[in-house]
Amino acid sequence: MPGKRQPFGAKSAPGTPVSPYARPRRANKAPAKPANPHPARAGESAGEGPQRIAKLLARAGIASRREIERMIEDGRIALDGETLTTPATLLETLAGVTVDGVSVAPPAPTRLFLFHKPSGYLTAERDPQGRSIIYDILPPDLPRLMPIGRLDMTTEGLLLMTTDGGFKRQMELPATGVPRTYRARAFGDVSQQQLEDLFDGIEIDGIHYGRIEANLERRTGRNQWIEMTLTEGKNREVRRVLEHLGLQVSRLIRTSYGPFLLGELASGAIGEVPQHDLHIFRKTLKDIPKQ
């Protein structure tokens, strides 16, 4: 179980290393908009052959592939001074590429942060409805960060964030097999045997959910806390599975993602994983096909 692993440490962003169980400073204020919202940085892909520019820029941490496609449509990305018109442009490196007129620099090391997402915030860069998003409470002095996976607006707990689009994708793919653990407070009746049956997977409304390790932690009346570990992370998976069992989820907290633990990181706080720990973890990841 991920919760039993030795946790990797974190350091407060961007300062002195601290234990993941310390309390990095909480971000209470919305960040000021930087002068350049897309700092120059990029990833190379030497040895992999030509790849789509949208993929290269996403791996470099400039933006998500979808956002990069929109940036290309808006004429914000150029190659050797010529504005690009398609995200399907094939390149071996990002040499000569500019974003908003800023040259893309040599690749920077991948960085990984642990963020304690509070309930009531969307895991999104913007919201047409004007609802609160996680970037409203992140410190303004951080690099551009992309969330690894998502947490629903009312789900709280550990949200990993990275500067590297390729690493983000690798962590999210079910084939990589990185476990996520949640604690759910639910109302209703359920037995330990019903929870153990989830180990074989379950199909709900035509959607198959893979193996889930679930245990009943404690019960008070008809309220109970349930711990669940899964590797797929499909949309609203935990809530849908528990609702299928006749439970009403009133609170959902992600407590770990791989070996990275929420610990006692304060709600709204963010801390950085030391490069040494990140390097060790990346060696354990399963290889995934290049696309």
Contacts in CASP RR format, 6 or more apart in sequence:
PFRMAT RR
TARGET T0000
AUTHOR 0000-0000-0000
METHOD contacts of the structure
MODEL  1
MPGKRQPFGAKSAPGTPVSPYARPRRANKAPAKPANPHPARAGESAGEGP
QRIAKLLARAGIASRREIERMIEDGRIALDGETLTTPATLLETLAGVTVD
GVSVAPPAPTRLFLFHKPSGYLTAERDPQGRSIIYDILPPDLPRLMPIGR
LDMTTEGLLLMTTDGGFKRQMELPATGVPRTYRARAFGDVSQQQLEDLFD
GIEIDGIHYGRIEANLERRTGRNQWIEMTLTEGKNREVRRVLEHLGLQVS
RLIRTSYGPFLLGELASGAIGEVPQHDLHIFRKTLKDIPKQ
1 179 0 8 1.000
1 181 0 8 1.000
1 213 0 8 1.000
1 229 0 8 1.000
2 179 0 8 1.000
2 180 0 8 1.000
2 181 0 8 1.000
2 229 0 8 1.000
2 256 0 8 1.000
2 257 0 8 1.000
2 258 0 8 1.000
2 259 0 8 1.000
2 261 0 8 1.000
3 181 0 8 1.000
3 255 0 8 1.000
3 256 0 8 1.000
3 261 0 8 1.000
5 256 0 8 1.000
5 258 0 8 1.000
5 259 0 8 1.000
5 261 0 8 1.000
6 259 0 8 1.000
7 20 0 8 1.000
7 259 0 8 1.000
7 260 0 8 1.000
7 261 0 8 1.000
7 263 0 8 1.000
8 20 0 8 1.000
8 259 0 8 1.000
8 260 0 8 1.000
8 273 0 8 1.000
8 274 0 8 1.000
8 277 0 8 1.000
8 278 0 8 1.000
8 280 0 8 1.000
8 281 0 8 1.000
9 17 0 8 1.000
9 19 0 8 1.000
9 20 0 8 1.000
9 273 0 8 1.000
9 274 0 8 1.000
9 277 0 8 1.000
10 17 0 8 1.000
10 18 0 8 1.000
10 19 0 8 1.000
10 20 0 8 1.000
10 24 0 8 1.000
10 113 0 8 1.000
10 114 0 8 1.000
10 265 0 8 1.000
10 271 0 8 1.000
10 272 0 8 1.000
10 273 0 8 1.000
10 274 0 8 1.000
11 17 0 8 1.000
11 18 0 8 1.000
11 24 0 8 1.000
11 271 0 8 1.000
11 272 0 8 1.000
11 273 0 8 1.000
11 274 0 8 1.000
12 18 0 8 1.000
12 22 0 8 1.000
12 24 0 8 1.000
12 25 0 8 1.000
12 269 0 8 1.000
12 270 0 8 1.000
12 271 0 8 1.000
12 272 0 8 1.000
13 24 0 8 1.000
13 113 0 8 1.000
13 139 0 8 1.000
13 141 0 8 1.000
13 142 0 8 1.000
13 270 0 8 1.000
13 271 0 8 1.000
13 272 0 8 1.000
14 141 0 8 1.000
14 142 0 8 1.000
14 272 0 8 1.000
15 272 0 8 1.000
17 274 0 8 1.000
18 24 0 8 1.000
18 271 0 8 1.000
20 114 0 8 1.000
20 260 0 8 1.000
20 261 0 8 1.000
20 263 0 8 1.000
20 265 0 8 1.000
20 271 0 8 1.000
21 263 0 8 1.000
21 264 0 8 1.000
21 265 0 8 1.000
22 264 0 8 1.000
23 264 0 8 1.000
23 265 0 8 1.000
23 266 0 8 1.000
23 269 0 8 1.000
24 265 0 8 1.000
24 266 0 8 1.000
24 269 0 8 1.000
24 270 0 8 1.000
24 271 0 8 1.000
25 139 0 8 1.000
25 269 0 8 1.000
26 266 0 8 1.000
26 267 0 8 1.000
26 268 0 8 1.000
26 269 0 8 1.000
27 137 0 8 1.000
27 138 0 8 1.000
27 139 0 8 1.000
27 268 0 8 1.000
27 269 0 8 1.000
27 270 0 8 1.000
28 137 0 8 1.000
29 137 0 8 1.000
30 136 0 8 1.000
30 137 0 8 1.000
31 135 0 8 1.000
31 136 0 8 1.000
31 138 0 8 1.000
31 139 0 8 1.000
31 140 0 8 1.000
31 142 0 8 1.000
32 140 0 8 1.000
34 140 0 8 1.000
36 100 0 8 1.000
36 102 0 8 1.000
37 100 0 8 1.000
37 144 0 8 1.000
38 62 0 8 1.000
38 63 0 8 1.000
38 99 0 8 1.000
38 100 0 8 1.000
38 102 0 8 1.000
38 144 0 8 1.000
39 102 0 8 1.000
39 143 0 8 1.000
39 144 0 8 1.000
40 99 0 8 1.000
40 102 0 8 1.000
40 103 0 8 1.000
40 104 0 8 1.000
40 105 0 8 1.000
41 60 0 8 1.000
41 61 0 8 1.000
41 62 0 8 1.000
41 104 0 8 1.000
41 105 0 8 1.000
41 107 0 8 1.000
41 108 0 8 1.000
41 143 0 8 1.000
41 163 0 8 1.000
42 56 0 8 1.000
42 57 0 8 1.000
42 60 0 8 1.000
42 61 0 8 1.000
42 62 0 8 1.000
42 94 0 8 1.000
42 97 0 8 1.000
42 104 0 8 1.000
42 105 0 8 1.000
42 106 0 8 1.000
42 107 0 8 1.000
43 56 0 8 1.000
43 59 0 8 1.000
43 60 0 8 1.000
43 61 0 8 1.000
43 94 0 8 1.000
43 106 0 8 1.000
43 107 0 8 1.000
44 93 0 8 1.000
44 94 0 8 1.000
44 106 0 8 1.000
44 107 0 8 1.000
45 51 0 8 1.000
45 56 0 8 1.000
45 59 0 8 1.000
45 92 0 8 1.000
45 93 0 8 1.000
46 92 0 8 1.000
46 93 0 8 1.000
47 92 0 8 1.000
48 92 0 8 1.000
48 290 0 8 1.000
49 92 0 8 1.000
50 90 0 8 1.000
50 91 0 8 1.000
50 92 0 8 1.000
51 90 0 8 1.000
51 91 0 8 1.000
51 92 0 8 1.000
52 87 0 8 1.000
52 88 0 8 1.000
52 89 0 8 1.000
52 90 0 8 1.000
53 68 0 8 1.000
53 72 0 8 1.000
53 77 0 8 1.000
53 79 0 8 1.000
53 84 0 8 1.000
53 87 0 8 1.000
53 89 0 8 1.000
53 90 0 8 1.000
53 91 0 8 1.000
53 94 0 8 1.000
53 97 0 8 1.000
54 65 0 8 1.000
54 68 0 8 1.000
54 69 0 8 1.000
54 72 0 8 1.000
54 87 0 8 1.000
54 88 0 8 1.000
55 65 0 8 1.000
55 291 0 8 1.000
56 91 0 8 1.000
56 93 0 8 1.000
56 94 0 8 1.000
57 63 0 8 1.000
57 68 0 8 1.000
57 77 0 8 1.000
57 94 0 8 1.000
57 97 0 8 1.000
57 99 0 8 1.000
57 104 0 8 1.000
58 64 0 8 1.000
58 65 0 8 1.000
58 68 0 8 1.000
58 165 0 8 1.000
58 166 0 8 1.000
58 169 0 8 1.000
59 164 0 8 1.000
59 165 0 8 1.000
59 166 0 8 1.000
59 169 0 8 1.000
60 94 0 8 1.000
60 104 0 8 1.000
60 107 0 8 1.000
60 164 0 8 1.000
60 165 0 8 1.000
61 144 0 8 1.000
61 146 0 8 1.000
61 163 0 8 1.000
61 164 0 8 1.000
61 165 0 8 1.000
62 68 0 8 1.000
62 99 0 8 1.000
62 104 0 8 1.000
62 144 0 8 1.000
63 71 0 8 1.000
63 144 0 8 1.000
64 146 0 8 1.000
64 165 0 8 1.000
65 87 0 8 1.000
67 125 0 8 1.000
68 77 0 8 1.000
68 87 0 8 1.000
69 87 0 8 1.000
71 77 0 8 1.000
71 99 0 8 1.000
72 84 0 8 1.000
72 85 0 8 1.000
72 86 0 8 1.000
72 87 0 8 1.000
75 83 0 8 1.000
75 84 0 8 1.000
75 85 0 8 1.000
76 99 0 8 1.000
76 100 0 8 1.000
77 83 0 8 1.000
77 84 0 8 1.000
77 97 0 8 1.000
77 98 0 8 1.000
77 99 0 8 1.000
78 84 0 8 1.000
78 97 0 8 1.000
78 98 0 8 1.000
78 101 0 8 1.000
79 89 0 8 1.000
79 91 0 8 1.000
79 96 0 8 1.000
79 97 0 8 1.000
79 98 0 8 1.000
80 96 0 8 1.000
81 96 0 8 1.000
81 98 0 8 1.000
91 97 0 8 1.000
94 104 0 8 1.000
95 104 0 8 1.000
96 103 0 8 1.000
96 104 0 8 1.000
97 103 0 8 1.000
97 104 0 8 1.000
98 104 0 8 1.000
108 163 0 8 1.000
109 275 0 8 1.000
110 162 0 8 1.000
110 163 0 8 1.000
110 164 0 8 1.000
110 167 0 8 1.000
110 278 0 8 1.000
110 282 0 8 1.000
111 143 0 8 1.000
111 162 0 8 1.000
111 163 0 8 1.000
111 164 0 8 1.000
111 272 0 8 1.000
111 273 0 8 1.000
111 275 0 8 1.000
111 278 0 8 1.000
112 160 0 8 1.000
112 161 0 8 1.000
112 162 0 8 1.000
112 167 0 8 1.000
112 260 0 8 1.000
112 272 0 8 1.000
112 273 0 8 1.000
112 278 0 8 1.000
113 142 0 8 1.000
113 145 0 8 1.000
113 160 0 8 1.000
113 161 0 8 1.000
113 162 0 8 1.000
113 270 0 8 1.000
113 271 0 8 1.000
113 272 0 8 1.000
113 273 0 8 1.000
114 158 0 8 1.000
114 159 0 8 1.000
114 160 0 8 1.000
114 161 0 8 1.000
114 260 0 8 1.000
114 262 0 8 1.000
114 265 0 8 1.000
114 270 0 8 1.000
114 271 0 8 1.000
114 272 0 8 1.000
114 273 0 8 1.000
115 134 0 8 1.000
115 138 0 8 1.000
115 158 0 8 1.000
115 159 0 8 1.000
115 160 0 8 1.000
115 161 0 8 1.000
115 268 0 8 1.000
115 269 0 8 1.000
115 270 0 8 1.000
115 271 0 8 1.000
116 156 0 8 1.000
116 157 0 8 1.000
116 158 0 8 1.000
116 159 0 8 1.000
116 262 0 8 1.000
116 265 0 8 1.000
116 266 0 8 1.000
116 267 0 8 1.000
116 268 0 8 1.000
116 269 0 8 1.000
116 270 0 8 1.000
117 123 0 8 1.000
117 134 0 8 1.000
117 151 0 8 1.000
117 155 0 8 1.000
117 156 0 8 1.000
117 157 0 8 1.000
117 158 0 8 1.000
117 159 0 8 1.000
117 268 0 8 1.000
118 137 0 8 1.000
118 156 0 8 1.000
118 267 0 8 1.000
118 268 0 8 1.000
119 153 0 8 1.000
119 154 0 8 1.000
119 155 0 8 1.000
119 156 0 8 1.000
120 132 0 8 1.000
120 153 0 8 1.000
120 154 0 8 1.000
121 132 0 8 1.000
121 133 0 8 1.000
121 134 0 8 1.000
121 136 0 8 1.000
121 137 0 8 1.000
121 153 0 8 1.000
122 131 0 8 1.000
122 132 0 8 1.000
122 133 0 8 1.000
122 134 0 8 1.000
122 153 0 8 1.000
123 133 0 8 1.000
123 134 0 8 1.000
123 147 0 8 1.000
123 149 0 8 1.000
123 150 0 8 1.000
123 151 0 8 1.000
123 152 0 8 1.000
123 159 0 8 1.000
124 133 0 8 1.000
124 134 0 8 1.000
125 133 0 8 1.000
125 135 0 8 1.000
126 133 0 8 1.000
127 133 0 8 1.000
131 153 0 8 1.000
134 147 0 8 1.000
134 159 0 8 1.000
137 268 0 8 1.000
138 145 0 8 1.000
138 270 0 8 1.000
139 270 0 8 1.000
142 270 0 8 1.000
143 163 0 8 1.000
144 163 0 8 1.000
145 161 0 8 1.000
145 162 0 8 1.000
145 163 0 8 1.000
146 161 0 8 1.000
146 162 0 8 1.000
146 163 0 8 1.000
146 165 0 8 1.000
146 168 0 8 1.000
147 159 0 8 1.000
147 160 0 8 1.000
147 161 0 8 1.000
147 168 0 8 1.000
148 159 0 8 1.000
148 160 0 8 1.000
148 161 0 8 1.000
148 162 0 8 1.000
148 167 0 8 1.000
148 168 0 8 1.000
148 171 0 8 1.000
148 172 0 8 1.000
148 257 0 8 1.000
149 159 0 8 1.000
149 160 0 8 1.000
149 168 0 8 1.000
149 171 0 8 1.000
149 172 0 8 1.000
149 233 0 8 1.000
151 157 0 8 1.000
151 159 0 8 1.000
151 254 0 8 1.000
152 236 0 8 1.000
152 239 0 8 1.000
152 252 0 8 1.000
154 252 0 8 1.000
155 252 0 8 1.000
155 253 0 8 1.000
155 254 0 8 1.000
156 251 0 8 1.000
156 252 0 8 1.000
156 253 0 8 1.000
156 254 0 8 1.000
156 267 0 8 1.000
157 253 0 8 1.000
157 254 0 8 1.000
157 255 0 8 1.000
157 262 0 8 1.000
157 267 0 8 1.000
158 254 0 8 1.000
158 255 0 8 1.000
158 256 0 8 1.000
158 257 0 8 1.000
158 260 0 8 1.000
158 261 0 8 1.000
158 262 0 8 1.000
158 265 0 8 1.000
159 254 0 8 1.000
160 171 0 8 1.000
160 257 0 8 1.000
160 260 0 8 1.000
161 270 0 8 1.000
162 168 0 8 1.000
162 171 0 8 1.000
167 282 0 8 1.000
170 176 0 8 1.000
170 285 0 8 1.000
170 288 0 8 1.000
171 178 0 8 1.000
171 257 0 8 1.000
171 285 0 8 1.000
173 288 0 8 1.000
174 231 0 8 1.000
174 232 0 8 1.000
174 233 0 8 1.000
175 286 0 8 1.000
175 288 0 8 1.000
176 285 0 8 1.000
176 286 0 8 1.000
176 288 0 8 1.000
177 231 0 8 1.000
177 286 0 8 1.000
178 231 0 8 1.000
178 257 0 8 1.000
178 258 0 8 1.000
178 285 0 8 1.000
179 229 0 8 1.000
179 230 0 8 1.000
179 231 0 8 1.000
179 256 0 8 1.000
179 257 0 8 1.000
179 258 0 8 1.000
180 229 0 8 1.000
180 230 0 8 1.000
180 231 0 8 1.000
180 233 0 8 1.000
180 254 0 8 1.000
180 256 0 8 1.000
180 257 0 8 1.000
180 258 0 8 1.000
181 227 0 8 1.000
181 228 0 8 1.000
181 229 0 8 1.000
181 254 0 8 1.000
181 255 0 8 1.000
181 256 0 8 1.000
181 257 0 8 1.000
182 227 0 8 1.000
182 228 0 8 1.000
182 229 0 8 1.000
182 230 0 8 1.000
182 238 0 8 1.000
182 252 0 8 1.000
182 253 0 8 1.000
182 254 0 8 1.000
182 255 0 8 1.000
183 217 0 8 1.000
183 225 0 8 1.000
183 226 0 8 1.000
183 227 0 8 1.000
183 228 0 8 1.000
183 252 0 8 1.000
183 253 0 8 1.000
183 255 0 8 1.000
184 225 0 8 1.000
184 226 0 8 1.000
184 227 0 8 1.000
184 228 0 8 1.000
184 238 0 8 1.000
184 239 0 8 1.000
184 242 0 8 1.000
184 249 0 8 1.000
184 251 0 8 1.000
184 252 0 8 1.000
184 253 0 8 1.000
185 223 0 8 1.000
185 224 0 8 1.000
185 225 0 8 1.000
185 249 0 8 1.000
185 250 0 8 1.000
185 251 0 8 1.000
185 252 0 8 1.000
186 223 0 8 1.000
186 224 0 8 1.000
186 226 0 8 1.000
186 242 0 8 1.000
186 247 0 8 1.000
186 248 0 8 1.000
186 249 0 8 1.000
186 250 0 8 1.000
187 222 0 8 1.000
187 223 0 8 1.000
187 247 0 8 1.000
187 248 0 8 1.000
187 250 0 8 1.000
188 222 0 8 1.000
188 223 0 8 1.000
188 224 0 8 1.000
188 246 0 8 1.000
188 247 0 8 1.000
188 248 0 8 1.000
189 222 0 8 1.000
189 246 0 8 1.000
190 216 0 8 1.000
190 224 0 8 1.000
190 226 0 8 1.000
190 242 0 8 1.000
190 245 0 8 1.000
190 246 0 8 1.000
190 247 0 8 1.000
191 216 0 8 1.000
192 215 0 8 1.000
192 216 0 8 1.000
194 245 0 8 1.000
195 214 0 8 1.000
195 215 0 8 1.000
195 216 0 8 1.000
195 226 0 8 1.000
196 214 0 8 1.000
198 211 0 8 1.000
198 212 0 8 1.000
198 213 0 8 1.000
198 214 0 8 1.000
198 228 0 8 1.000
198 241 0 8 1.000
199 211 0 8 1.000
199 212 0 8 1.000
199 213 0 8 1.000
199 214 0 8 1.000
200 211 0 8 1.000
201 208 0 8 1.000
201 209 0 8 1.000
201 210 0 8 1.000
201 211 0 8 1.000
201 212 0 8 1.000
202 208 0 8 1.000
202 209 0 8 1.000
202 210 0 8 1.000
202 212 0 8 1.000
202 241 0 8 1.000
202 244 0 8 1.000
203 209 0 8 1.000
204 240 0 8 1.000
204 241 0 8 1.000
204 244 0 8 1.000
207 234 0 8 1.000
207 240 0 8 1.000
209 230 0 8 1.000
209 232 0 8 1.000
209 234 0 8 1.000
209 237 0 8 1.000
209 240 0 8 1.000
209 241 0 8 1.000
210 230 0 8 1.000
210 231 0 8 1.000
210 232 0 8 1.000
211 230 0 8 1.000
211 231 0 8 1.000
212 228 0 8 1.000
212 229 0 8 1.000
212 230 0 8 1.000
212 241 0 8 1.000
213 228 0 8 1.000
213 229 0 8 1.000
213 230 0 8 1.000
214 226 0 8 1.000
214 227 0 8 1.000
214 228 0 8 1.000
214 229 0 8 1.000
215 226 0 8 1.000
215 227 0 8 1.000
216 224 0 8 1.000
216 225 0 8 1.000
216 226 0 8 1.000
217 224 0 8 1.000
217 225 0 8 1.000
217 226 0 8 1.000
217 227 0 8 1.000
218 224 0 8 1.000
218 225 0 8 1.000
219 225 0 8 1.000
223 250 0 8 1.000
226 242 0 8 1.000
227 255 0 8 1.000
228 238 0 8 1.000
228 241 0 8 1.000
230 237 0 8 1.000
230 238 0 8 1.000
238 249 0 8 1.000
238 252 0 8 1.000
239 249 0 8 1.000
239 252 0 8 1.000
242 249 0 8 1.000
243 249 0 8 1.000
253 262 0 8 1.000
254 262 0 8 1.000
255 261 0 8 1.000
255 262 0 8 1.000
255 263 0 8 1.000
256 262 0 8 1.000
259 281 0 8 1.000
260 273 0 8 1.000
260 281 0 8 1.000
265 271 0 8 1.000
273 281 0 8 1.000
END
